[in-house]
Amino acid sequence: MSQGYTVAVVGATGAVGETLLQILEERKFPVRTLRLFASERSAGRRLRFLEEEVPVEPLTADGFRGVEFALFSAGAGRSKDFAPAAARAGAVVIDNSSAFRMDPEVPLVVPEINPEAALRHKGIIANPNCTTIVMVMALKPLHDHTRVKRVVANSYQAVSGAGAKAIAELERQVMAWVKGEPITAEGFPHQIAFNVLPQVDVFLENGYTREEMKLINETRKILGDERIQVSPTAVRVPVFRAHSVAVNVETERPVPVATARDLFAAFPGLKVLDDPSRLEYPMPIIAAGTDDCYVGRIRQDLSRENALNFWVVGDQLRKGAALNAIQIAELLIR
């Protein structure tokens, strides 16, 4: 491998881990040495990277000596257990779990939005929730133009947001339906094939799910404004890849549709796809496998002043997770 950095991928065999490896290759990230970590049951597997077969190592607290960037995507429990050890060993940890996102000492970063926050890290940087990233990519240009006051966000989340097993469950249920066989639910609380579930993650005492509360808290932290009001509903849909969010946003001053379209079009990482006359609007099948977030259905709210409706879609495995993490590392290198 070329001159560069020693990079560790923790959770290398998962859906996000595999995407991390793919994007490291695509973007020609300067990897000198690649270390792959996963659970004991995955140890010994070999994953292909830059024409080499790299062995998967078991995750241990003392395994990060010499690592400069540690990209974590192995769940909050593993991150809490091992990310501090990686940071103590000298690595910059970029963590894709919820473990550190709301820690006031840990930056929560989307490079297009708050790159300066990454430079204040103390060894750990948090990657936001995938749905939050997709939504704030479209909120940021509006917020810079005139402050965002209130957001109503209904997210339609692909099964891959729940990991590789969730992808397999949707596939299995679709095949069972085709064959006329009984459909059973395992990872999801109900059948997901040909259905929608108004639940993503567990319910909390206030009636919201943990996923919905992430959208509230992380949006405020990323945009640096605790006054923003967010009303979320998170729904799991039978789509393999890419999350969609229907957003109603109220701003301090009116934003004409043409102005909003121009603001979106000028923002890095956003593409406007908004021509109802030609039935052109963002869809998961368009965003899947791409790096940009797509925004469309841009229109005035007919019921409220200073409010817009729009629809934004992004690949939650790429921009919503792996790509954003690698962009943070690239930012630190620059």
URPEDA-V830328 format. One record per helix or strand. SS is the DSSP state (H for helix, E for strand). FROM is the first residue (numbers start at 1). LEN is the number of residues. Records with the same first field share a line. If there is no record, write none. Layout:
# URPEDA-V830328
SS=FROM-LEN  FROM-LEN
This chain:
# URPEDA-V830328
E=5-6  31-8  46-4  52-7  69-4  92-4  107-3  124-4  148-10  196-2  203-1  209-1  229-9  243-9  270-3  274-2  280-2  293-8  307-8
H=15-12  40-3  76-13  111-8  130-16  159-4  164-16  210-14  257-10  276-3  284-4  318-16
